[in-house]
Amino acid sequence: MRFVLRLLLVALVALFAVSRADYDDGLLDGDYFAAYVKKGGPQGPLRFGKRRGPSGPLRFGKRSDLLGDQRPPYY
């Protein structure tokens, strides 16, 4: 019973300390996050000024779901 009371007292003290803490609200300014906001622009395949096909692992038919199939590229 004493353990439960001590645990409850510690939890209440911690909750009080967290509620009374003075947090720096400067991080909530819009100017702080303005540099990290992605600029709006055209989306889709014309985003780069020309139509582009798949790149990376989708080239040459390599897909991540076929990684379990470890056959050599020649038959």
N, C-alpha and C positions, 0 to 999 in steps of 0.2 A: 504494500500500500504506500509506503514511504517513497519507493522508487517511482511510482506513478505520479505522486504529488511533486517530486523533484523534477521529473520530466515535464510535467505541465508547467511548473514555475519557470524552467529554463526556456520552454517554448514561448511562454508569454513575454518573458524578458527579451528574447530574440525578436519577436514580433513587434514589440514596442520600439526596440532600437531601430529596426528597419523602417518602421512607419515615421519615426522622428528624424531620420537621416536627411541631410541636406544634399540632394542630388543636384548635379550641374545640369541645368536645362539648356545650356548653350548648344548641346548636341542636337536639340530639336529644332534649331533654326533652319529655315528653308535655304538660306545662303550656304550653309555647311554642305547640304546634300546637292546643291545645284550643279556642282562640277561632276557629280556621279550619275546624273540623270541622262539616259540615252536620248539623243536628239531624234526627233521624229523625221521620217523620210519615207520614200517609197519602199514598199515591201515586195517580196516575191522575186521571181527570176530576173526582173529588170533592175534589181537593186544595184547591180554593178555596171549598168549601162549596156549590157549585151546579154543575150541568153546563154546560160552556161549549163552544161550537163552536170551530172553527179561527180563529186570529187572524193578523194580519200578512199575509205574501204568499200564504197559502192562501185568504184571503177572495176572493170574487168570481172564483174559478177561476184565479187567477194562480199559476202554479207555476214554479219555477226552470228546469225542463227545457224549458219553452216559450219561454225567452228568445231562442232562436235563431230562432223564428218571429216576425218583426217586422211582423206585419200590424197595421193600425190596429184599434181596438176596434169600429169600425162597418164594415159591408160594403156 
